[in-house]
Amino acid sequence: MSEKPDVTVVVAVYNTMPYLTECLDSLVGQSIGLDRLEVVAVDDGSTDGSGEELDRFAERYPGTVKVIHQANSGGPAAPSNRALDVATGRFVYFVGSDDRLGEEALERMVAYADEHESDVVVGKMVGTNGRYVHQKLYVKNDPDLGLFRSSLPFTLANTKLFRRELVENHRLRFPEDLPVGSDQPFTIEACVRARKISVLSDYTFYYAVKRGDASNITYRADHLSRLRCTAAIMKHAASLVEAGPDRDALFKRHFTWELAKLVQDDFPALDAGTRREVCAGIAALADEYLTDELRNSLDVKRRVRLSLAQAGAVDELVTAITDEATHGAPPFRLEDGRAFARYPGFRDDATGLPDRNHELIGEAVPGRLAQGTELVAAEWDQADDDLYLVLTVRVGVLGDTDSLTVRLAARAMPKSADGPGARRLPPEYELPPLAGDFTRSETEDGRATELRGRIPVQPVRTKAGVRVYVDVAGSAYEIPVRADGTAMPLARRWGRTVPYRASVNVNSKGRLVLTTAPLWETRTSVFKRLRSKISRSKRK
């Protein structure tokens, strides 16, 4: 090895066998070469053989792999700091001891940093074994990325290449009193102080592994520990970034992820005292950092839950979570071109929350609308040569006649429009006309509107999906009608000059489909299928 390696890889290790072996193999197999690489691994008191595995690699790769053993510290911060104290590379890179790198990862990142004089280089990460890794940042290579005008705040792990001169000039270290998220203060300060941040998206640099027992530290911390750590992270970040749009852009991540995750489906199962503590902690952070602009930028579900916590409305928050887990998202109340999600606390004097907290603000909600739209009943209505498909459909929106713009139609659609849920339509899209004898009424449970309409069946060959069209807060949506478990009427023949056959059924995606064809075609198709079946049986 040369006197000064290009990069020091820091590995904090605690009980990560057998994943550790694959991690170390990925490091010593880097295309950058052993002479340009230094690996400093700190065993934080492992008891599963991880320490012995590190020693085995140090013996096999002397001068490249350096191992330090220490008593368990309770988290990755202390071993990472210990490694930084002895690192000698021009750059430092941090890798989780249960993760692994792509073969060319270090060579590519060091070259890019040298080419663009970058202080921080972010290489594309992916999750394995079901581990989630935010991907929005990795759209393209960018030699000069802004911290506050990009998705970087949602990618604050320390698994990046840092110029060691930056780290030492500002004496950047990991806070050892944070069992969770100790990499965030380091990463945030490094990015704030960096002359240039670059992102590389044209190669998979890092594979983040979720262990089979989900024992990664991120997955096992309790609510109050995560709350305390998040508060410390935000306090440190606030000392670096003054109040305003930049801080809002950074803290959107913490309100969207760290704090919103504290009031998910597991929140109601906490004991009453812990629930109150969590809400009080969220309230303190919201009072300090949740500006009106930041609050309005959140999706309505998170905004409502965080606002209920901030208001100390613990019972209403529990109800909001359990109701949504049981019945799905609540309906939207449509009024004067605005849409309000009817979560608990809406227009409730006890909570005192303004309507704005429950309002849909610039958010697309195709999934929620698809979830609340389903078939109630279907039947034919025939008079001579006129045939209608009469449908009753439940839609998860509410509103009076003036506020609720809704259509029911059967339209042939390209496969590109037949996604897993609803879709928001472009502004120029022309909505279908109202179905005949169209009526609507609020359901008894107050959670939906029931539509009833007659769709004329035309004597043409077609296969059309039955869809609801609804305007929500100025955006038109097309919603496939789900029909799982609903009884379908028998196929119907109609037409005297040219007889046609019409049928309505449920496709493989659980959606309602109307099919029409000349009767002779359907008979021919039946005969072909029968002959094919007979032929196959004879061959057997």
Summary of the structure (lengths in Angstrom):
residues: 540
radius of gyration: 29.7
end to end distance: 70.6
largest distance: 94.0
contacts: 1761
relative contact order: 0.07
helix: 36%
strand: 26%
